[in-house]
Amino acid sequence: MSTNPRTKRFLSVTLVILGGVLMFLAPENIWIGAVLFALGASVEIVGLVVGHRK
């Protein structure tokens, strides 16, 4: 992992945006939608962890 705070911030913001887009675009089909929503939520969590890590 990079120690450059600028790179970590960019990666964090990118992952949070990607997670939000995945959750927003999840289709109404229950199985595919649930999988995409869970994937989006996990990507957002990873983005937040990367942003808060020292």
mmCIF entry with sequence, helices, sheets and N, C-alpha, C, O atoms, coordinates in Angstrom:
data_MODEL
# 
_entry.id   MODEL 
# 
_entity.id                         1 
_entity.type                       polymer 
_entity.pdbx_number_of_molecules   1 
# 
_entity_poly.entity_id                      1 
_entity_poly.type                           'polypeptide(L)' 
_entity_poly.nstd_linkage                   no 
_entity_poly.nstd_monomer                   no 
_entity_poly.pdbx_seq_one_letter_code       MSTNPRTKRFLSVTLVILGGVLMFLAPENIWIGAVLFALGASVEIVGLVVGHRK 
_entity_poly.pdbx_seq_one_letter_code_can   MSTNPRTKRFLSVTLVILGGVLMFLAPENIWIGAVLFALGASVEIVGLVVGHRK 
_entity_poly.pdbx_strand_id                 A 
# 
loop_
_entity_poly_seq.entity_id 
_entity_poly_seq.num 
_entity_poly_seq.mon_id 
_entity_poly_seq.hetero 
1 1  MET n 
1 2  SER n 
1 3  THR n 
1 4  ASN n 
1 5  PRO n 
1 6  ARG n 
1 7  THR n 
1 8  LYS n 
1 9  ARG n 
1 10 PHE n 
1 11 LEU n 
1 12 SER n 
1 13 VAL n 
1 14 THR n 
1 15 LEU n 
1 16 VAL n 
1 17 ILE n 
1 18 LEU n 
1 19 GLY n 
1 20 GLY n 
1 21 VAL n 
1 22 LEU n 
1 23 MET n 
1 24 PHE n 
1 25 LEU n 
1 26 ALA n 
1 27 PRO n 
1 28 GLU n 
1 29 ASN n 
1 30 ILE n 
1 31 TRP n 
1 32 ILE n 
1 33 GLY n 
1 34 ALA n 
1 35 VAL n 
1 36 LEU n 
1 37 PHE n 
1 38 ALA n 
1 39 LEU n 
1 40 GLY n 
1 41 ALA n 
1 42 SER n 
1 43 VAL n 
1 44 GLU n 
1 45 ILE n 
1 46 VAL n 
1 47 GLY n 
1 48 LEU n 
1 49 VAL n 
1 50 VAL n 
1 51 GLY n 
1 52 HIS n 
1 53 ARG n 
1 54 LYS n 
# 
_struct_asym.id          A 
_struct_asym.entity_id   1 
# 
loop_
_struct_conf.conf_type_id 
_struct_conf.id 
_struct_conf.pdbx_PDB_helix_id 
_struct_conf.beg_label_comp_id 
_struct_conf.beg_label_asym_id 
_struct_conf.beg_label_seq_id 
_struct_conf.pdbx_beg_PDB_ins_code 
_struct_conf.end_label_comp_id 
_struct_conf.end_label_asym_id 
_struct_conf.end_label_seq_id 
_struct_conf.pdbx_end_PDB_ins_code 
_struct_conf.beg_auth_comp_id 
_struct_conf.beg_auth_asym_id 
_struct_conf.beg_auth_seq_id 
_struct_conf.end_auth_comp_id 
_struct_conf.end_auth_asym_id 
_struct_conf.end_auth_seq_id 
_struct_conf.pdbx_PDB_helix_class 
_struct_conf.details 
_struct_conf.pdbx_PDB_helix_length 
HELX_P HELX_P1 AA1 PRO A 5  ? PHE A 24 ? PRO A 5  PHE A 24 1 ? 20 
HELX_P HELX_P2 AA2 ILE A 30 ? HIS A 52 ? ILE A 30 HIS A 52 1 ? 23 
# 
_struct_conf_type.id          HELX_P 
_struct_conf_type.criteria    ? 
_struct_conf_type.reference   ? 
# 
loop_
_atom_site.group_PDB 
_atom_site.id 
_atom_site.type_symbol 
_atom_site.label_atom_id 
_atom_site.label_alt_id 
_atom_site.label_comp_id 
_atom_site.label_asym_id 
_atom_site.label_entity_id 
_atom_site.label_seq_id 
_atom_site.pdbx_PDB_ins_code 
_atom_site.Cartn_x 
_atom_site.Cartn_y 
_atom_site.Cartn_z 
_atom_site.occupancy 
_atom_site.B_iso_or_equiv 
_atom_site.pdbx_formal_charge 
_atom_site.auth_seq_id 
_atom_site.auth_comp_id 
_atom_site.auth_asym_id 
_atom_site.auth_atom_id 
_atom_site.pdbx_PDB_model_num 
ATOM 1   N N  . MET A 1 1  ? 0.845   -1.174  0.000   1.00 0.00 ? 1  MET A N  1 
ATOM 2   C CA . MET A 1 1  ? 0.000   0.000   0.000   1.00 0.00 ? 1  MET A CA 1 
ATOM 3   C C  . MET A 1 1  ? 0.888   1.235   0.000   1.00 0.00 ? 1  MET A C  1 
ATOM 4   O O  . MET A 1 1  ? 1.923   1.274   0.666   1.00 0.00 ? 1  MET A O  1 
ATOM 5   N N  . SER A 1 2  ? 0.483   2.207   -0.732  1.00 0.00 ? 2  SER A N  1 
ATOM 6   C CA . SER A 1 2  ? 1.233   3.447   -0.844  1.00 0.00 ? 2  SER A CA 1 
ATOM 7   C C  . SER A 1 2  ? 1.142   4.252   0.453   1.00 0.00 ? 2  SER A C  1 
ATOM 8   O O  . SER A 1 2  ? 0.113   4.248   1.129   1.00 0.00 ? 2  SER A O  1 
ATOM 9   N N  . THR A 1 3  ? 2.218   4.930   0.784   1.00 0.00 ? 3  THR A N  1 
ATOM 10  C CA . THR A 1 3  ? 2.198   5.781   1.970   1.00 0.00 ? 3  THR A CA 1 
ATOM 11  C C  . THR A 1 3  ? 1.877   7.222   1.622   1.00 0.00 ? 3  THR A C  1 
ATOM 12  O O  . THR A 1 3  ? 1.770   8.066   2.511   1.00 0.00 ? 3  THR A O  1 
ATOM 13  N N  . ASN A 1 4  ? 1.725   7.510   0.348   1.00 0.00 ? 4  ASN A N  1 
ATOM 14  C CA . ASN A 1 4  ? 1.395   8.855   -0.091  1.00 0.00 ? 4  ASN A CA 1 
ATOM 15  C C  . ASN A 1 4  ? -0.069  9.158   0.255   1.00 0.00 ? 4  ASN A C  1 
ATOM 16  O O  . ASN A 1 4  ? -0.965  8.471   -0.235  1.00 0.00 ? 4  ASN A O  1 
ATOM 17  N N  . PRO A 1 5  ? -0.324  10.168  1.086   1.00 0.00 ? 5  PRO A N  1 
ATOM 18  C CA . PRO A 1 5  ? -1.713  10.450  1.491   1.00 0.00 ? 5  PRO A CA 1 
ATOM 19  C C  . PRO A 1 5  ? -2.594  10.877  0.325   1.00 0.00 ? 5  PRO A C  1 
ATOM 20  O O  . PRO A 1 5  ? -3.799  10.625  0.334   1.00 0.00 ? 5  PRO A O  1 
ATOM 21  N N  . ARG A 1 6  ? -2.012  11.512  -0.664  1.00 0.00 ? 6  ARG A N  1 
ATOM 22  C CA . ARG A 1 6  ? -2.793  11.950  -1.818  1.00 0.00 ? 6  ARG A CA 1 
ATOM 23  C C  . ARG A 1 6  ? -3.316  10.750  -2.615  1.00 0.00 ? 6  ARG A C  1 
ATOM 24  O O  . ARG A 1 6  ? -4.467  10.745  -3.054  1.00 0.00 ? 6  ARG A O  1 
ATOM 25  N N  . THR A 1 7  ? -2.473  9.744   -2.798  1.00 0.00 ? 7  THR A N  1 
ATOM 26  C CA . THR A 1 7  ? -2.863  8.534   -3.513  1.00 0.00 ? 7  THR A CA 1 
ATOM 27  C C  . THR A 1 7  ? -3.921  7.771   -2.731  1.00 0.00 ? 7  THR A C  1 
ATOM 28  O O  . THR A 1 7  ? -4.893  7.283   -3.308  1.00 0.00 ? 7  THR A O  1 
ATOM 29  N N  . LYS A 1 8  ? -3.735  7.666   -1.414  1.00 0.00 ? 8  LYS A N  1 
ATOM 30  C CA . LYS A 1 8  ? -4.711  6.970   -0.586  1.00 0.00 ? 8  LYS A CA 1 
ATOM 31  C C  . LYS A 1 8  ? -6.059  7.682   -0.606  1.00 0.00 ? 8  LYS A C  1 
ATOM 32  O O  . LYS A 1 8  ? -7.099  7.024   -0.654  1.00 0.00 ? 8  LYS A O  1 
ATOM 33  N N  . ARG A 1 9  ? -6.063  9.001   -0.571  1.00 0.00 ? 9  ARG A N  1 
ATOM 34  C CA . ARG A 1 9  ? -7.303  9.761   -0.611  1.00 0.00 ? 9  ARG A CA 1 
ATOM 35  C C  . ARG A 1 9  ? -8.015  9.553   -1.948  1.00 0.00 ? 9  ARG A C  1 
ATOM 36  O O  . ARG A 1 9  ? -9.230  9.357   -1.979  1.00 0.00 ? 9  ARG A O  1 
ATOM 37  N N  . PHE A 1 10 ? -7.266  9.593   -3.049  1.00 0.00 ? 10 PHE A N  1 
ATOM 38  C CA . PHE A 1 10 ? -7.854  9.378   -4.360  1.00 0.00 ? 10 PHE A CA 1 
ATOM 39  C C  . PHE A 1 10 ? -8.454  7.976   -4.476  1.00 0.00 ? 10 PHE A C  1 
ATOM 40  O O  . PHE A 1 10 ? -9.557  7.810   -4.996  1.00 0.00 ? 10 PHE A O  1 
ATOM 41  N N  . LEU A 1 11 ? -7.721  6.966   -3.990  1.00 0.00 ? 11 LEU A N  1 
ATOM 42  C CA . LEU A 1 11 ? -8.211  5.591   -4.024  1.00 0.00 ? 11 LEU A CA 1 
ATOM 43  C C  . LEU A 1 11 ? -9.461  5.444   -3.164  1.00 0.00 ? 11 LEU A C  1 
ATOM 44  O O  . LEU A 1 11 ? -10.413 4.771   -3.559  1.00 0.00 ? 11 LEU A O  1 
ATOM 45  N N  . SER A 1 12 ? -9.459  6.065   -2.003  1.00 0.00 ? 12 SER A N  1 
ATOM 46  C CA . SER A 1 12 ? -10.605 5.997   -1.104  1.00 0.00 ? 12 SER A CA 1 
ATOM 47  C C  . SER A 1 12 ? -11.848 6.616   -1.740  1.00 0.00 ? 12 SER A C  1 
ATOM 48  O O  . SER A 1 12 ? -12.923 6.018   -1.713  1.00 0.00 ? 12 SER A O  1 
ATOM 49  N N  . VAL A 1 13 ? -11.706 7.797   -2.303  1.00 0.00 ? 13 VAL A N  1 
ATOM 50  C CA . VAL A 1 13 ? -12.844 8.475   -2.936  1.00 0.00 ? 13 VAL A CA 1 
ATOM 51  C C  . VAL A 1 13 ? -13.344 7.678   -4.133  1.00 0.00 ? 13 VAL A C  1 
ATOM 52  O O  . VAL A 1 13 ? -14.552 7.553   -4.334  1.00 0.00 ? 13 VAL A O  1 
ATOM 53  N N  . THR A 1 14 ? -12.430 7.140   -4.923  1.00 0.00 ? 14 THR A N  1 
ATOM 54  C CA . THR A 1 14 ? -12.816 6.338   -6.079  1.00 0.00 ? 14 THR A CA 1 
ATOM 55  C C  . THR A 1 14 ? -13.602 5.097   -5.669  1.00 0.00 ? 14 THR A C  1 
ATOM 56  O O  . THR A 1 14 ? -14.610 4.767   -6.294  1.00 0.00 ? 14 THR A O  1 
ATOM 57  N N  . LEU A 1 15 ? -13.151 4.409   -4.624  1.00 0.00 ? 15 LEU A N  1 
ATOM 58  C CA . LEU A 1 15 ? -13.850 3.213   -4.167  1.00 0.00 ? 15 LEU A CA 1 
ATOM 59  C C  . LEU A 1 15 ? -15.225 3.543   -3.588  1.00 0.00 ? 15 LEU A C  1 
ATOM 60  O O  . LEU A 1 15 ? -16.178 2.796   -3.807  1.00 0.00 ? 15 LEU A O  1 
ATOM 61  N N  . VAL A 1 16 ? -15.339 4.635   -2.865  1.00 0.00 ? 16 VAL A N  1 
ATOM 62  C CA . VAL A 1 16 ? -16.630 5.029   -2.307  1.00 0.00 ? 16 VAL A CA 1 
ATOM 63  C C  . VAL A 1 16 ? -17.607 5.373   -3.425  1.00 0.00 ? 16 VAL A C  1 
ATOM 64  O O  . VAL A 1 16 ? -18.773 4.983   -3.365  1.00 0.00 ? 16 VAL A O  1 
ATOM 65  N N  . ILE A 1 17 ? -17.153 6.090   -4.433  1.00 0.00 ? 17 ILE A N  1 
ATOM 66  C CA . ILE A 1 17 ? -18.019 6.433   -5.567  1.00 0.00 ? 17 ILE A CA 1 
ATOM 67  C C  . ILE A 1 17 ? -18.425 5.177   -6.331  1.00 0.00 ? 17 ILE A C  1 
ATOM 68  O O  . ILE A 1 17 ? -19.590 5.032   -6.702  1.00 0.00 ? 17 ILE A O  1 
ATOM 69  N N  . LEU A 1 18 ? -17.480 4.267   -6.569  1.00 0.00 ? 18 LEU A N  1 
ATOM 70  C CA . LEU A 1 18 ? -17.786 3.017   -7.266  1.00 0.00 ? 18 LEU A CA 1 
ATOM 71  C C  . LEU A 1 18 ? -18.807 2.199   -6.484  1.00 0.00 ? 18 LEU A C  1 
ATOM 72  O O  . LEU A 1 18 ? -19.729 1.635   -7.074  1.00 0.00 ? 18 LEU A O  1 
ATOM 73  N N  . GLY A 1 19 ? -18.656 2.128   -5.177  1.00 0.00 ? 19 GLY A N  1 
ATOM 74  C CA . GLY A 1 19 ? -19.611 1.398   -4.350  1.00 0.00 ? 19 GLY A CA 1 
ATOM 75  C C  . GLY A 1 19 ? -20.996 2.010   -4.404  1.00 0.00 ? 19 GLY A C  1 
ATOM 76  O O  . GLY A 1 19 ? -21.995 1.294   -4.474  1.00 0.00 ? 19 GLY A O  1 
ATOM 77  N N  . GLY A 1 20 ? -21.060 3.338   -4.372  1.00 0.00 ? 20 GLY A N  1 
ATOM 78  C CA . GLY A 1 20 ? -22.353 4.018   -4.473  1.00 0.00 ? 20 GLY A CA 1 
ATOM 79  C C  . GLY A 1 20 ? -23.028 3.778   -5.811  1.00 0.00 ? 20 GLY A C  1 
ATOM 80  O O  . GLY A 1 20 ? -24.242 3.578   -5.871  1.00 0.00 ? 20 GLY A O  1 
ATOM 81  N N  . VAL A 1 21 ? -22.251 3.795   -6.879  1.00 0.00 ? 21 VAL A N  1 
ATOM 82  C CA . VAL A 1 21 ? -22.813 3.531   -8.212  1.00 0.00 ? 21 VAL A CA 1 
ATOM 83  C C  . VAL A 1 21 ? -23.328 2.099   -8.305  1.00 0.00 ? 21 VAL A C  1 
ATOM 84  O O  . VAL A 1 21 ? -24.401 1.859   -8.859  1.00 0.00 ? 21 VAL A O  1 
ATOM 85  N N  . LEU A 1 22 ? -22.571 1.148   -7.766  1.00 0.00 ? 22 LEU A N  1 
ATOM 86  C CA . LEU A 1 22 ? -23.025 -0.245  -7.787  1.00 0.00 ? 22 LEU A CA 1 
ATOM 87  C C  . LEU A 1 22 ? -24.329 -0.407  -7.012  1.00 0.00 ? 22 LEU A C  1 
ATOM 88  O O  . LEU A 1 22 ? -25.232 -1.116  -7.455  1.00 0.00 ? 22 LEU A O  1 
ATOM 89  N N  . MET A 1 23 ? -24.431 0.249   -5.855  1.00 0.00 ? 23 MET A N  1 
ATOM 90  C CA . MET A 1 23 ? -25.663 0.130   -5.067  1.00 0.00 ? 23 MET A CA 1 
ATOM 91  C C  . MET A 1 23 ? -26.822 0.821   -5.763  1.00 0.00 ? 23 MET A C  1 
ATOM 92  O O  . MET A 1 23 ? -27.948 0.326   -5.719  1.00 0.00 ? 23 MET A O  1 
ATOM 93  N N  . PHE A 1 24 ? -26.569 1.958   -6.406  1.00 0.00 ? 24 PHE A N  1 
ATOM 94  C CA . PHE A 1 24 ? -27.629 2.704   -7.080  1.00 0.00 ? 24 PHE A CA 1 
ATOM 95  C C  . PHE A 1 24 ? -28.141 1.965   -8.310  1.00 0.00 ? 24 PHE A C  1 
ATOM 96  O O  . PHE A 1 24 ? -29.336 2.002   -8.604  1.00 0.00 ? 24 PHE A O  1 
ATOM 97  N N  . LEU A 1 25 ? -27.252 1.298   -9.025  1.00 0.00 ? 25 LEU A N  1 
ATOM 98  C CA . LEU A 1 25 ? -27.632 0.639   -10.272 1.00 0.00 ? 25 LEU A CA 1 
ATOM 99  C C  . LEU A 1 25 ? -28.019 -0.829  -10.102 1.00 0.00 ? 25 LEU A C  1 
ATOM 100 O O  . LEU A 1 25 ? -28.224 -1.528  -11.095 1.00 0.00 ? 25 LEU A O  1 
ATOM 101 N N  . ALA A 1 26 ? -28.122 -1.305  -8.868  1.00 0.00 ? 26 ALA A N  1 
ATOM 102 C CA . ALA A 1 26 ? -28.508 -2.700  -8.637  1.00 0.00 ? 26 ALA A CA 1 
ATOM 103 C C  . ALA A 1 26 ? -29.911 -2.934  -9.197  1.00 0.00 ? 26 ALA A C  1 
ATOM 104 O O  . ALA A 1 26 ? -30.834 -2.185  -8.876  1.00 0.00 ? 26 ALA A O  1 
ATOM 105 N N  . PRO A 1 27 ? -30.084 -3.961  -10.027 1.00 0.00 ? 27 PRO A N  1 
ATOM 106 C CA . PRO A 1 27 ? -31.396 -4.206  -10.633 1.00 0.00 ? 27 PRO A CA 1 
ATOM 107 C C  . PRO A 1 27 ? -32.400 -4.727  -9.610  1.00 0.00 ? 27 PRO A C  1 
ATOM 108 O O  . PRO A 1 27 ? -32.038 -5.085  -8.489  1.00 0.00 ? 27 PRO A O  1 
ATOM 109 N N  . GLU A 1 28 ? -33.653 -4.762  -10.013 1.00 0.00 ? 28 GLU A N  1 
ATOM 110 C CA . GLU A 1 28 ? -34.700 -5.187  -9.100  1.00 0.00 ? 28 GLU A CA 1 
ATOM 111 C C  . GLU A 1 28 ? -34.814 -6.700  -8.967  1.00 0.00 ? 28 GLU A C  1 
ATOM 112 O O  . GLU A 1 28 ? -35.532 -7.189  -8.095  1.00 0.00 ? 28 GLU A O  1 
ATOM 113 N N  . ASN A 1 29 ? -34.121 -7.445  -9.816  1.00 0.00 ? 29 ASN A N  1 
ATOM 114 C CA . ASN A 1 29 ? -34.064 -8.899  -9.654  1.00 0.00 ? 29 ASN A CA 1 
ATOM 115 C C  . ASN A 1 29 ? -33.407 -9.170  -8.303  1.00 0.00 ? 29 ASN A C  1 
ATOM 116 O O  . ASN A 1 29 ? -32.293 -8.709  -8.050  1.00 0.00 ? 29 ASN A O  1 
ATOM 117 N N  . ILE A 1 30 ? -34.080 -9.902  -7.450  1.00 0.00 ? 30 ILE A N  1 
ATOM 118 C CA . ILE A 1 30 ? -33.667 -10.002 -6.053  1.00 0.00 ? 30 ILE A CA 1 
ATOM 119 C C  . ILE A 1 30 ? -32.270 -10.577 -5.874  1.00 0.00 ? 30 ILE A C  1 
ATOM 120 O O  . ILE A 1 30 ? -31.512 -10.068 -5.049  1.00 0.00 ? 30 ILE A O  1 
ATOM 121 N N  . TRP A 1 31 ? -31.900 -11.613 -6.611  1.00 0.00 ? 31 TRP A N  1 
ATOM 122 C CA . TRP A 1 31 ? -30.593 -12.229 -6.382  1.00 0.00 ? 31 TRP A CA 1 
ATOM 123 C C  . TRP A 1 31 ? -29.463 -11.394 -6.955  1.00 0.00 ? 31 TRP A C  1 
ATOM 124 O O  . TRP A 1 31 ? -28.467 -11.149 -6.273  1.00 0.00 ? 31 TRP A O  1 
ATOM 125 N N  . ILE A 1 32 ? -29.601 -10.963 -8.176  1.00 0.00 ? 32 ILE A N  1 
ATOM 126 C CA . ILE A 1 32 ? -28.548 -10.144 -8.792  1.00 0.00 ? 32 ILE A CA 1 
ATOM 127 C C  . ILE A 1 32 ? -28.456 -8.800  -8.085  1.00 0.00 ? 32 ILE A C  1 
ATOM 128 O O  . ILE A 1 32 ? -27.359 -8.294  -7.850  1.00 0.00 ? 32 ILE A O  1 
ATOM 129 N N  . GLY A 1 33 ? -29.603 -8.219  -7.746  1.00 0.00 ? 33 GLY A N  1 
ATOM 130 C CA . GLY A 1 33 ? -29.610 -6.944  -7.048  1.00 0.00 ? 33 GLY A CA 1 
ATOM 131 C C  . GLY A 1 33 ? -28.974 -7.042  -5.674  1.00 0.00 ? 33 GLY A C  1 
ATOM 132 O O  . GLY A 1 33 ? -28.225 -6.154  -5.268  1.00 0.00 ? 33 GLY A O  1 
ATOM 133 N N  . ALA A 1 34 ? -29.266 -8.116  -4.958  1.00 0.00 ? 34 ALA A N  1 
ATOM 134 C CA . ALA A 1 34 ? -28.688 -8.290  -3.621  1.00 0.00 ? 34 ALA A CA 1 
ATOM 135 C C  . ALA A 1 34 ? -27.178 -8.482  -3.699  1.00 0.00 ? 34 ALA A C  1 
ATOM 136 O O  . ALA A 1 34 ? -26.435 -7.952  -2.872  1.00 0.00 ? 34 ALA A O  1 
ATOM 137 N N  . VAL A 1 35 ? -26.733 -9.230  -4.682  1.00 0.00 ? 35 VAL A N  1 
ATOM 138 C CA . VAL A 1 35 ? -25.289 -9.454  -4.837  1.00 0.00 ? 35 VAL A CA 1 
ATOM 139 C C  . VAL A 1 35 ? -24.585 -8.142  -5.185  1.00 0.00 ? 35 VAL A C  1 
ATOM 140 O O  . VAL A 1 35 ? -23.548 -7.822  -4.604  1.00 0.00 ? 35 VAL A O  1 
ATOM 141 N N  . LEU A 1 36 ? -25.141 -7.384  -6.126  1.00 0.00 ? 36 LEU A N  1 
ATOM 142 C CA . LEU A 1 36 ? -24.522 -6.109  -6.495  1.00 0.00 ? 36 LEU A CA 1 
ATOM 143 C C  . LEU A 1 36 ? -24.565 -5.112  -5.346  1.00 0.00 ? 36 LEU A C  1 
ATOM 144 O O  . LEU A 1 36 ? -23.613 -4.359  -5.141  1.00 0.00 ? 36 LEU A O  1 
ATOM 145 N N  . PHE A 1 37 ? -25.667 -5.100  -4.592  1.00 0.00 ? 37 PHE A N  1 
ATOM 146 C CA . PHE A 1 37 ? -25.765 -4.186  -3.459  1.00 0.00 ? 37 PHE A CA 1 
ATOM 147 C C  . PHE A 1 37 ? -24.728 -4.545  -2.398  1.00 0.00 ? 37 PHE A C  1 
ATOM 148 O O  . PHE A 1 37 ? -24.080 -3.659  -1.841  1.00 0.00 ? 37 PHE A O  1 
ATOM 149 N N  . ALA A 1 38 ? -24.569 -5.830  -2.117  1.00 0.00 ? 38 ALA A N  1 
ATOM 150 C CA . ALA A 1 38 ? -23.569 -6.261  -1.130  1.00 0.00 ? 38 ALA A CA 1 
ATOM 151 C C  . ALA A 1 38 ? -22.158 -5.943  -1.623  1.00 0.00 ? 38 ALA A C  1 
ATOM 152 O O  . ALA A 1 38 ? -21.306 -5.522  -0.840  1.00 0.00 ? 38 ALA A O  1 
ATOM 153 N N  . LEU A 1 39 ? -21.912 -6.142  -2.902  1.00 0.00 ? 39 LEU A N  1 
ATOM 154 C CA . LEU A 1 39 ? -20.610 -5.824  -3.473  1.00 0.00 ? 39 LEU A CA 1 
ATOM 155 C C  . LEU A 1 39 ? -20.335 -4.322  -3.365  1.00 0.00 ? 39 LEU A C  1 
ATOM 156 O O  . LEU A 1 39 ? -19.233 -3.909  -3.005  1.00 0.00 ? 39 LEU A O  1 
ATOM 157 N N  . GLY A 1 40 ? -21.335 -3.521  -3.675  1.00 0.00 ? 40 GLY A N  1 
ATOM 158 C CA . GLY A 1 40 ? -21.182 -2.072  -3.560  1.00 0.00 ? 40 GLY A CA 1 
ATOM 159 C C  . GLY A 1 40 ? -20.924 -1.631  -2.136  1.00 0.00 ? 40 GLY A C  1 
ATOM 160 O O  . GLY A 1 40 ? -20.087 -0.761  -1.895  1.00 0.00 ? 40 GLY A O  1 
ATOM 161 N N  . ALA A 1 41 ? -21.639 -2.224  -1.186  1.00 0.00 ? 41 ALA A N  1 
ATOM 162 C CA . ALA A 1 41 ? -21.433 -1.872  0.221   1.00 0.00 ? 41 ALA A CA 1 
ATOM 163 C C  . ALA A 1 41 ? -20.034 -2.274  0.681   1.00 0.00 ? 41 ALA A C  1 
ATOM 164 O O  . ALA A 1 41 ? -19.386 -1.524  1.412   1.00 0.00 ? 41 ALA A O  1 
ATOM 165 N N  . SER A 1 42 ? -19.565 -3.442  0.265   1.00 0.00 ? 42 SER A N  1 
ATOM 166 C CA . SER A 1 42 ? -18.233 -3.870  0.679   1.00 0.00 ? 42 SER A CA 1 
ATOM 167 C C  . SER A 1 42 ? -17.146 -3.008  0.043   1.00 0.00 ? 42 SER A C  1 
ATOM 168 O O  . SER A 1 42 ? -16.132 -2.730  0.682   1.00 0.00 ? 42 SER A O  1 
ATOM 169 N N  . VAL A 1 43 ? -17.340 -2.585  -1.198  1.00 0.00 ? 43 VAL A N  1 
ATOM 170 C CA . VAL A 1 43 ? -16.367 -1.700  -1.844  1.00 0.00 ? 43 VAL A CA 1 
ATOM 171 C C  . VAL A 1 43 ? -16.321 -0.363  -1.107  1.00 0.00 ? 43 VAL A C  1 
ATOM 172 O O  . VAL A 1 43 ? -15.243 0.201   -0.921  1.00 0.00 ? 43 VAL A O  1 
ATOM 173 N N  . GLU A 1 44 ? -17.479 0.148   -0.688  1.00 0.00 ? 44 GLU A N  1 
ATOM 174 C CA . GLU A 1 44 ? -17.497 1.397   0.075   1.00 0.00 ? 44 GLU A CA 1 
ATOM 175 C C  . GLU A 1 44 ? -16.781 1.244   1.410   1.00 0.00 ? 44 GLU A C  1 
ATOM 176 O O  . GLU A 1 44 ? -16.047 2.141   1.826   1.00 0.00 ? 44 GLU A O  1 
ATOM 177 N N  . ILE A 1 45 ? -16.986 0.119   2.082   1.00 0.00 ? 45 ILE A N  1 
ATOM 178 C CA . ILE A 1 45 ? -16.321 -0.104  3.363   1.00 0.00 ? 45 ILE A CA 1 
ATOM 179 C C  . ILE A 1 45 ? -14.806 -0.155  3.173   1.00 0.00 ? 45 ILE A C  1 
ATOM 180 O O  . ILE A 1 45 ? -14.062 0.417   3.969   1.00 0.00 ? 45 ILE A O  1 
ATOM 181 N N  . VAL A 1 46 ? -14.350 -0.832  2.129   1.00 0.00 ? 46 VAL A N  1 
ATOM 182 C CA . VAL A 1 46 ? -12.914 -0.882  1.841   1.00 0.00 ? 46 VAL A CA 1 
ATOM 183 C C  . VAL A 1 46 ? -12.383 0.524   1.567   1.00 0.00 ? 46 VAL A C  1 
ATOM 184 O O  . VAL A 1 46 ? -11.296 0.882   2.021   1.00 0.00 ? 46 VAL A O  1 
ATOM 185 N N  . GLY A 1 47 ? -13.150 1.314   0.826   1.00 0.00 ? 47 GLY A N  1 
ATOM 186 C CA . GLY A 1 47 ? -12.732 2.687   0.550   1.00 0.00 ? 47 GLY A CA 1 
ATOM 187 C C  . GLY A 1 47 ? -12.612 3.516   1.812   1.00 0.00 ? 47 GLY A C  1 
ATOM 188 O O  . GLY A 1 47 ? -11.681 4.310   1.949   1.00 0.00 ? 47 GLY A O  1 
ATOM 189 N N  . LEU A 1 48 ? -13.541 3.340   2.731   1.00 0.00 ? 48 LEU A N  1 
ATOM 190 C CA . LEU A 1 48 ? -13.479 4.090   3.991   1.00 0.00 ? 48 LEU A CA 1 
ATOM 191 C C  . LEU A 1 48 ? -12.300 3.628   4.851   1.00 0.00 ? 48 LEU A C  1 
ATOM 192 O O  . LEU A 1 48 ? -11.643 4.450   5.491   1.00 0.00 ? 48 LEU A O  1 
ATOM 193 N N  . VAL A 1 49 ? -12.029 2.332   4.870   1.00 0.00 ? 49 VAL A N  1 
ATOM 194 C CA . VAL A 1 49 ? -10.899 1.822   5.649   1.00 0.00 ? 49 VAL A CA 1 
ATOM 195 C C  . VAL A 1 49 ? -9.586  2.338   5.084   1.00 0.00 ? 49 VAL A C  1 
ATOM 196 O O  . VAL A 1 49 ? -8.692  2.718   5.840   1.00 0.00 ? 49 VAL A O  1 
ATOM 197 N N  . VAL A 1 50 ? -9.460  2.356   3.763   1.00 0.00 ? 50 VAL A N  1 
ATOM 198 C CA . VAL A 1 50 ? -8.227  2.857   3.138   1.00 0.00 ? 50 VAL A CA 1 
ATOM 199 C C  . VAL A 1 50 ? -8.051  4.336   3.465   1.00 0.00 ? 50 VAL A C  1 
ATOM 200 O O  . VAL A 1 50 ? -6.930  4.792   3.693   1.00 0.00 ? 50 VAL A O  1 
ATOM 201 N N  . GLY A 1 51 ? -9.142  5.082   3.490   1.00 0.00 ? 51 GLY A N  1 
ATOM 202 C CA . GLY A 1 51 ? -9.042  6.508   3.772   1.00 0.00 ? 51 GLY A CA 1 
ATOM 203 C C  . GLY A 1 51 ? -8.691  6.817   5.214   1.00 0.00 ? 51 GLY A C  1 
ATOM 204 O O  . GLY A 1 51 ? -8.082  7.853   5.479   1.00 0.00 ? 51 GLY A O  1 
ATOM 205 N N  . HIS A 1 52 ? -9.050  5.963   6.151   1.00 0.00 ? 52 HIS A N  1 
ATOM 206 C CA . HIS A 1 52 ? -8.798  6.228   7.560   1.00 0.00 ? 52 HIS A CA 1 
ATOM 207 C C  . HIS A 1 52 ? -7.529  5.590   8.093   1.00 0.00 ? 52 HIS A C  1 
ATOM 208 O O  . HIS A 1 52 ? -7.105  5.894   9.208   1.00 0.00 ? 52 HIS A O  1 
ATOM 209 N N  . ARG A 1 53 ? -6.923  4.721   7.321   1.00 0.00 ? 53 ARG A N  1 
ATOM 210 C CA . ARG A 1 53 ? -5.712  4.034   7.764   1.00 0.00 ? 53 ARG A CA 1 
ATOM 211 C C  . ARG A 1 53 ? -4.549  5.016   7.799   1.00 0.00 ? 53 ARG A C  1 
ATOM 212 O O  . ARG A 1 53 ? -4.395  5.831   6.890   1.00 0.00 ? 53 ARG A O  1 
ATOM 213 N N  . LYS A 1 54 ? -3.734  4.942   8.840   1.00 0.00 ? 54 LYS A N  1 
ATOM 214 C CA . LYS A 1 54 ? -2.598  5.878   8.985   1.00 0.00 ? 54 LYS A CA 1 
ATOM 215 C C  . LYS A 1 54 ? -1.334  5.334   8.368   1.00 0.00 ? 54 LYS A C  1 
ATOM 216 O O  . LYS A 1 54 ? -0.296  5.994   8.405   1.00 0.00 ? 54 LYS A O  1 
# 
